[in-house]
Amino acid sequence: MAAVDLHYVDPRLVALYDLQNAAGPDTLFYRQLAGPAALDILDLGCGTGLLTVALAADGHRVTGVDPAPAMLEKARHRPGGRDVTWIEGTAEAVQGSFDLVILTGHAFQVFQTETAAIEVLRRLHRLLRPGGRLAFESRNPSARAWLNWTQETSRRQVQSEFGAVTVEQALIDVALPLVTFETRYGFIGGDSLVSRSTLRFTPREALARWLEAAGFGHLDWFGDWDRSALRDESLEIIAVAQA
């Protein structure tokens, strides 16, 4: 997995994470995908565990995995955190078998090479029971989301336990399939932090090839959290693959 970005490590930025990534239609999508029957679920790249503990509250047996200690620390102390098995690390640190594996928050885009992506997909395929499912989303490159990652269009102010924080993004480089940008945080008193990220934007056709190479069979594709069809203009590529 790629190196962990600063906004997943620095405690001040971790505290802002939930404020900027509240539960929404994506959370509902994954909860509905899991369904009412109790499953063994792996949440890879679980972050602060917002969805992870919600799935546990729904009656599932959930393992949350993340490489960032500060994110897991917050997850463990979240209400319901004791009902989840937490692992610091990547997919390689996971043992056992699961009915459902999820990667949310566009976590799949941190795998910057085809080799790295297929490697993790193969690992996840091995962790799934026969007939189990893998679900993840990746931003649709056709929608060119990075055009909005500018200081002018992204600047906002967030109220946090540290007071008001100004947050803005700055596009650094577009060398498709890779896009590099910075998220800049300005705290009261003049302190500032900058987190640089590089994400891969992969079209559906390549994702389908990678999933097939990893051993997955039937694929369902959606373009939005309401399960609408994937189109060129869709913001998301949401994949549900069967082992």
N, C-alpha and C positions, 0 to 999 in steps of 0.2 A: 504494500500500500504506500501511497505517496506520503511525504512528510506531513505531519499534522500542522495545519495553519494556526497562526497566533490566536485567532478568535475562538479556537477550541481549547486553548491552553491557558491563556492569561485569565485569572479569576475574575477580573473586572469585566472582561468581554464575555466570559461564560455566563455571568449574571445577566447580561443583556440578551442572551440567546433566546430564552423563552419569550421575552417581550417582542422580539422580532420574528419569532417562529411559533406563533400561537396555534392551538388546535384549529383545524379548518376542514375543508372538504376532503383533503388527502387523508387526514386521520380517519374520517368516517369511511372512506373507501377501503382502507386496510382493515378496519374493524369488521366491516361487512364481508370482506373477502375471507377473513378467518371464520366467520359464521358462529353459530351458537354451540356447536359440539366442541368439547374440550380438545385442543390440539397441543402438540409440542411445537413451539414457535421459536425461531431464532431471529432476533432483530439485530442485524449487523450494521454497525455504525449508528448505534442507538442514541448517541448524544446524551442529552440530559434526561432521557427516559420518559418523555411525555406520552408518546404512543405506547411504549413498552409497558408501563404500569397500567395503562388503559386496557391493553389486551389481557393482562393478568387479572384485572378487575372483572373482565368479561368471562373469566373462568378458565383461561388457557394457562398452560405451563410454559413460561416464557424465560428465555435466556437473552440478556442484552449484552452486546459486545461493542467496545469502543477503544481506540488506541489512546484517547486523551484522559489522563487521570482526573483532571479538574471537572470534566463533563460527567464522568462516572461518580465522582464524589457528590455532585448535586443530584444525580439520579438515585443514588442509594438513600439519600435523605428526603427524597420526595415522598409524600403520602402514598402508601402502597409499595414503596421501594423494597420492603422486606419480602414481598411476595415474588420477587424476580431474582433469578440467578444472574449475577453480574460478572463479566470477565473483561479484564483489561488486556487488549491485544487486537489481533486481526483474525480472519477466518482460520488461520493456521493454528490458533490457540484453542479451537473448539473441538470437542469430542462429542460423540453420541449421534443420535439420528433424530430427524425432525419431519413434521408433516408440512410445515410452511416456513420458508425463509424470506425475509423482507429486507430490502435496502431502501430507506426513505430519505427525504431531504436532498435528493439528487446526489446521494453518496456515490452512486456508481460512476459519476463523472470524474472522480478523483483518479481513476485508473487511466493513466495517460497514454498507454501503448496497447496495441492489440494483444501482445503477448501477456501483459499483466492482466488484462480483462479476461481473456480466455482461461488463464490460470486460476483466477478466483472463481470463475463460473464452474470450472471442473471441480474445484474443491467443494463448492456449495452443492453441486450435483451429488457428490459422494456423501454429503451430510444428510441428504434427503432420502426418506423412505420411498420405495417404489410407489409411483402415483402422487408423490408429494409435489408441492408447487413452490416456485420461486417467483417473487413479485418485486419489481423495482420500477423507478421512473428515471428518465433522462430528458433534459430539455431538447426540444426538436430544433435541429440546426436551421431548418427552413424558416423558423420564426425569428431568428437572429436576436435573441434576448439581449445579447451584449450591447446592442445599440442604446439600450436604456441604462447601461452601467456608466453613466457620466455624472460629474459633479452637479451639473445643472438639473438633471432629471431625477437624481436619486437622493439629493440632500433632504434630511429630515431630522427632527429632534425627538429624542426618546427620554422619558422620565425613568430613572432607575434609582436604586438604593444609593448611588453615588451622586445623585442630582441629575440635572439635565445633561444629556450627552448628544452632541451633533454627530450624525452618521452620514457618510457619503461614500460613493464608489467612484473610482477613476479607472477607465479602460487603459490598459498598458500596451497590450499587443494582441492582434488577431492574426494567427498563423494556423488557419484551420487544418486539422480538427481541433487545435488547441487555442484557448482564449485565456489570457492572463489579465487580471485586474487587481486593484487594491481596494480594500475597505478601510476608510480612515475615520477614526474616532477622536472627537475633541471634547475633553472634559472641562468642567468649570475649574478655573484656576490656571488654565493654559496647558495642562498636560495633554498629550496626544499619543495615540498608538496607531500603527499601520500594519494591517495584515494583508499579505500578498497571496493570491490563489491562482492556480492554473487548472482549468477544467477542460475535459475533452467533450466535444459535441459530435455525437455519432449518429448517422442516419439509421433508420429502421432496417434497411437492407443489410448493413454491416452487423447490427445487433442480432439479426436473425441468423446470420452465418456463424457468429460467435456462439450463440446458444446451441445451435446444431453441433458445432465442433465439440462443445462441452458435454454433449450427450442428451440434451433436452429434446422432448418430442413436441407435443401439441402446444401451440402458442396462441394466446389471445392478446390483441393489441387494442389500446384505447387512446384517445387523444385528449381526454379530460377526465376529471374525477367523477363526472356523472355517467361514465362508461360510454360516452359518445364515440363514434368511429374516429380512427386516426386519419387525419387529412393533412395536406401540405401546410395549411395554415394553423394547425393545432400547436398549442404552446408546449404540450407534453408528448412524450412517447412513453406510454405506460405498458409494460410487458408483464404478462403472467404466463409462465412456462411450466410445463409438467415434466417431472423426471421420469 
